[in-house]
Each structure stands twice: as C-alpha cells, then as structure tokens.
Amino acid sequence: MPSNIYTAGLRNVGSYQVAGHPFVTGSTIKAADQVKVSFPYVTKKVTVIASGSLSATNHLRIHFFSTGAADQTVLTSTAYIVLDSHEDSMEFDVKCKEMYLSAPNAAVGFQVYASLTNIQTGSMYALTGTGISINP
C-alpha cells in the first residue's frame, strides 16, 4: 500500500479546489509565427487576452497542439479559438502543461494568466486527438 495516497495529482480533486498559484506572461507574436507557453505546473484555469490591432483577418489563434508538428491538422481542421479584437479574451477551465498561440497574418500581442496547481508537469499526459490536433 502506498505510504501517502493523498498527494497532489491529476485525479486528485483537492488539487483543483484550492486557489491556484498565479502565473502571468505576455509578448508579441510575429506574423506567420507561433509561441509555445509552457507552464511551471499543471494549470487549473487559463485566460488569454489579445492586444494590438486585431480584426477578422489579423487575429490571435489559441490552440493546444503545435501548428508545426508533422502529424497535425490544427490549422486545416480549425482546432483553435480565434480572438479578433483588442482586449478580446477567452478563459479555459483546463488542465494542461502548455498551450500555443499563433498569428497568421500580422504581429499580435497577448497576455496569459494561469491559475496553477501543485501538480508537476511531468505528471501531465500529452494533449492530442479529436478537438485538439484534429477535428472529426
């Protein structure tokens, strides 16, 4: 029998019920580029805020799988969320260790706020499959 079964972990409810540690970052993404945001611990909630001159054609994409991976169809299957105006934001109640932001047509700015658990990122499985790297 394990010596301590009540530790922080992916399936430990208490790890998500307590207030999270704050994590804030931001930058500008060059046109036709992507940024990988890696978190120091598994998240419980993430908010992404777009900044700059955005529009329907000049927008920020949020996704959980790289657009540069050889076996993906993130862009062709639209497995991403679009923010298309200054200070447009989206909140994700999600556990992850990383996320990707991309700018297809022009440079865009972003800020990310995450509420972090005490769960080590090495415990988190890779996010892939329907709705993440492909759509049905």
Buried (B, 14 or more C-beta within 10 A) or exposed (E): EEEEEEEBBBEBEEBBEEEBBEBEEEEEBEEEBBBEBEBEBBBBBBBBBBBBEBEEEBBBBBBBBBBEEEEBBBEEBEBBBBBBBBEBBBEBEBBBBBBBBBBBEBBBBBBBBBBBBBBBBEBBEEBBEEEBBBEE
